[in-house]
Amino acid sequence: MKKILFAAVLVIVSVASYAQKVKPVLKLIKGNTYYLATTAHSVVKQTINGQLNSIDMTINGKISFKVLNADDSLYYMEVNYTKVGMQMQLPNGNVAFNSDDKDTTNVMARVMSGITNKPFTATLTKSGRIRSIENAESMITSMIDGFKEVPAEKKEQLKTQLSQSFGSGALKSNLEMAMSVLPEVPVSKNDKWTINNNLQGAMNAKMVSVYQLMDVTPQSFVIHGNATIETDNTADYKIVSNLPMKYNMKGTMVSDIIVDKATGWISSSKVKQSIDGSVAIKDSPQVPGGVTFPMSVTSETSTTNH
């Protein structure tokens, strides 16, 4: 009888432990600086007039987040790109540039250097949602205005292009994709939660992510995510590389994330993304009659906190 009772107690304890809820949240310290270092490898394939064009691209970046202040629900942070670099394998050759390059004749290297150590501000919720991004546009304007040899018209074009990657909307989208993974409510192991993000940039898209708490270790929360991504097909044409373009694409994203238990900050993550569809270029002097062509993008991204 005692053995039966003992076994029953063990079962109850095991079930209770298994169902114990946890609340992963950011627990950051005012004055401290936290980091995200990312390497993203992408392959873009386009077939235009029967000709397949493939672009193999690797982007490296490191971002610092200094906690300026905090209240019961929000963190106010100074954000800096501390390093940015890009390598591209193009049909007509390879190019590479990064923020450490001192070649003043390389415009893209100067752009990379120009966006580093130019602080902007971000407001984050305790669950890692990006409430707002400020001063990103002034960062871009200050940098471009420093290119004295570039004509005013070209400066405006460059500002528009850079805003699609480094403007407030694009930065908010990029940071949300990396950081908005924590649940809003307590969860147990194997519980799932859904997060919706509206992505902005060269193409606007809606991302619906379903995350699951896979494990809880003494140091970490282990989270797995599956997401669907679909562009906003009602959006108007956007000027991309001086051409009016419109994207009709959808795909998936799979992520595996390790979150530090003590801080709620991401320790590491690996993300695989695959989207495909078509791109339409509107009738314009550069492309008379317009053109529509298929395009696919596959990427693998790894992130660490150092």
C-alpha positions in Angstrom: 0.0 0.0 0.0 2.8 2.4 0.9 4.5 1.6 -2.4 1.3 2.5 -4.3 0.9 5.7 -2.3 4.5 6.7 -3.0 4.1 6.0 -6.7 1.0 8.1 -6.8 2.8 11.0 -5.1 5.6 10.8 -7.6 3.1 11.0 -10.5 1.4 14.0 -8.9 4.7 15.8 -8.4 5.8 15.0 -11.9 2.6 16.3 -13.5 2.7 19.4 -11.3 6.3 20.1 -12.3 5.5 19.5 -16.0 2.6 21.9 -15.9 4.4 24.6 -13.9 4.0 27.9 -15.7 6.8 30.4 -16.4 6.8 33.9 -17.7 9.9 34.7 -19.9 10.3 38.5 -19.8 13.1 41.0 -20.3 14.9 41.7 -17.0 17.4 44.3 -18.1 19.5 46.6 -15.9 19.6 50.4 -16.4 23.0 51.4 -17.6 23.9 48.0 -19.0 24.5 47.3 -22.7 23.3 44.2 -24.5 24.3 43.0 -27.9 22.9 41.1 -30.9 25.5 39.9 -33.5 23.9 38.5 -36.7 25.1 36.8 -39.8 22.6 36.4 -42.6 23.3 34.4 -45.8 20.7 34.8 -48.6 20.3 33.6 -52.1 18.1 35.6 -54.4 17.0 34.1 -57.8 15.2 36.0 -60.5 14.3 34.9 -64.0 14.0 37.9 -66.4 13.4 37.5 -70.1 14.3 33.8 -69.7 17.6 34.6 -68.1 18.2 33.3 -64.5 20.0 35.8 -62.3 21.3 34.6 -59.0 22.7 36.8 -56.2 24.5 35.2 -53.2 24.7 37.7 -50.3 26.0 37.6 -46.8 25.4 40.4 -44.3 27.1 40.7 -41.0 26.1 43.1 -38.3 26.4 43.9 -34.6 24.0 46.1 -32.7 24.3 47.4 -29.2 21.4 48.2 -26.9 22.1 50.4 -23.9 19.3 50.7 -21.3 18.8 54.4 -20.7 15.8 54.1 -18.5 13.0 51.7 -17.6 9.6 51.8 -15.9 7.0 49.1 -15.0 6.3 48.2 -18.6 8.9 49.7 -21.0 12.6 49.9 -21.6 14.1 53.1 -23.2 17.2 52.1 -25.1 20.0 53.8 -27.1 20.7 51.6 -30.1 23.9 51.6 -32.3 25.1 49.6 -35.2 28.7 48.9 -34.1 29.7 47.0 -37.2 28.1 46.3 -40.6 29.4 44.4 -43.6 28.2 42.8 -46.8 29.5 40.4 -49.4 27.7 39.8 -52.7 28.4 37.2 -55.5 26.9 38.8 -58.6 26.7 37.4 -62.2 29.3 39.9 -63.3 31.7 39.6 -60.3 32.0 39.7 -56.5 31.8 42.8 -54.3 32.5 43.3 -50.6 32.3 46.3 -48.3 32.1 46.9 -44.5 32.1 49.6 -42.0 35.8 49.1 -41.1 36.9 49.9 -44.7 38.8 53.2 -44.8 38.6 53.5 -48.6 36.9 56.9 -49.1 36.3 56.2 -52.8 34.0 53.3 -52.0 30.6 54.8 -51.5 29.0 51.7 -50.1 31.8 51.3 -47.6 31.3 54.9 -46.6 27.6 54.2 -46.2 28.3 51.3 -43.9 30.8 53.3 -41.9 28.3 56.2 -41.8 25.5 54.3 -40.1 27.8 52.8 -37.4 28.0 54.5 -34.0 25.1 56.8 -34.9 22.7 56.3 -32.1 18.9 56.1 -32.4 16.4 55.3 -29.8 14.1 52.3 -29.3 11.3 51.7 -26.8 10.7 48.0 -25.9 8.1 46.3 -23.9 9.0 43.7 -21.3 8.0 41.0 -23.8 10.4 42.3 -26.4 7.9 44.1 -28.6 9.2 47.2 -30.3 7.0 50.1 -29.3 8.8 52.8 -31.3 12.0 53.7 -33.2 13.1 57.3 -33.2 16.0 59.3 -34.9 16.7 56.7 -37.5 15.9 59.1 -40.4 18.1 61.8 -38.9 21.0 59.3 -38.8 20.6 58.7 -42.5 20.2 62.4 -43.4 23.3 63.3 -41.4 25.3 60.6 -43.1 24.2 61.4 -46.7 24.7 65.2 -46.2 28.3 64.4 -45.4 28.8 63.2 -49.0 29.8 66.6 -50.4 30.7 65.2 -53.9 27.2 63.6 -54.4 24.7 65.8 -56.3 21.6 66.8 -54.4 19.3 64.7 -56.6 21.4 61.6 -56.0 21.4 62.3 -52.3 17.6 62.2 -52.2 17.6 58.9 -54.1 20.2 57.4 -51.7 18.2 58.6 -48.7 15.1 56.9 -50.1 17.0 53.6 -50.7 18.7 53.6 -47.3 15.4 54.4 -45.5 14.0 51.1 -46.9 16.7 49.2 -45.0 17.6 51.5 -42.1 14.6 53.8 -41.7 12.4 53.6 -38.6 9.8 51.3 -40.2 12.5 48.9 -41.5 14.5 48.9 -38.3 11.3 48.2 -36.3 10.5 45.3 -38.6 14.0 43.8 -38.4 14.3 44.1 -34.6 10.8 42.6 -34.2 11.7 39.6 -36.3 14.7 39.1 -34.1 13.4 40.0 -30.7 9.6 39.6 -30.5 9.5 36.0 -29.5 8.4 36.1 -25.8 4.8 35.3 -24.7 2.6 37.9 -23.2 1.2 35.5 -20.6 2.7 32.7 -18.4 3.2 29.4 -20.3 4.0 25.8 -19.5 6.4 23.5 -21.4 4.9 22.7 -24.9 2.5 25.7 -24.7 2.2 27.7 -27.9 1.5 31.4 -28.5 1.0 33.6 -31.7 2.6 36.9 -32.6 1.6 39.0 -35.5 4.1 41.5 -37.1 3.6 43.9 -39.9 6.9 44.2 -41.8 8.0 47.3 -43.6 10.8 48.0 -46.0 11.3 47.5 -49.7 8.2 45.3 -49.5 5.5 45.3 -46.9 4.4 42.0 -45.5 2.4 40.3 -42.7 4.1 37.7 -40.6 2.2 35.4 -38.3 4.5 33.4 -36.0 3.5 30.5 -33.7 6.1 29.9 -31.0 6.3 26.9 -28.6 8.2 26.6 -25.3 10.2 23.4 -26.0 12.2 23.2 -22.8 13.2 25.0 -19.6 16.7 24.5 -18.4 18.4 26.1 -15.3 19.9 28.8 -17.6 17.6 29.1 -20.6 14.2 29.0 -22.2 14.3 26.9 -25.4 11.8 28.2 -28.0 10.8 26.9 -31.5 8.9 29.0 -34.0 7.0 28.5 -37.3 5.9 31.5 -39.2 4.1 32.4 -42.5 5.0 35.5 -44.4 2.9 37.1 -47.1 3.3 40.5 -48.9 0.6 43.1 -48.8 -0.8 42.7 -52.3 -3.0 45.8 -51.9 0.1 48.0 -51.4 1.0 50.5 -54.1 4.2 50.4 -56.1 7.4 51.4 -54.2 10.5 53.0 -55.6 13.3 50.4 -55.2 16.6 51.1 -57.0 14.9 54.0 -58.8 12.3 51.7 -60.2 8.6 51.5 -59.3 8.2 47.9 -58.0 5.5 45.7 -56.4 6.0 42.4 -54.7 3.6 39.4 -54.6 5.3 36.8 -52.5 4.8 34.4 -49.6 6.7 31.9 -47.7 7.7 30.4 -44.3 10.2 30.9 -41.6 11.4 28.4 -39.0 13.4 29.5 -35.9 15.1 28.0 -32.9 15.8 30.4 -30.1 17.7 30.2 -26.8 16.6 32.9 -24.3 18.7 33.7 -21.3 16.6 32.9 -18.2 18.1 35.6 -16.0 17.7 38.5 -18.5 15.1 37.4 -21.0 17.7 38.5 -23.7 18.3 36.2 -26.7 21.4 34.1 -26.2 21.4 32.6 -29.7 19.0 31.9 -32.5 19.0 30.1 -35.9 16.4 31.1 -38.5 15.6 29.6 -41.9 13.4 31.6 -44.3 12.1 30.8 -47.8 9.8 33.0 -49.8 8.9 33.1 -53.5 6.5 34.7 -55.9 6.8 37.5 -58.4 7.9 41.1 -58.8 6.2 43.6 -61.0 8.0 46.7 -62.4 5.6 49.4 -63.5 5.8 50.9 -66.9 8.4 53.7 -66.7 11.0 55.3 -69.0 13.6 52.9 -67.7 11.3 49.9 -68.3 8.9 50.7 -71.1 5.7 48.6 -70.9 6.8 47.2 -67.5 7.7 43.6 -66.7 6.8 40.9 -64.2 9.2 38.1 -63.3 9.5 35.3 -60.7 11.7 35.7 -57.7 12.7 33.5 -54.8 14.7 34.2 -51.6 16.1 31.6 -49.3 18.1 32.7 -46.2 19.7 31.3 -43.1 20.4 33.7 -40.2 22.3 33.1 -37.0 22.4 35.4 -34.0 24.3 35.5 -30.8 24.5 37.9 -27.8 28.2 38.7 -28.2 
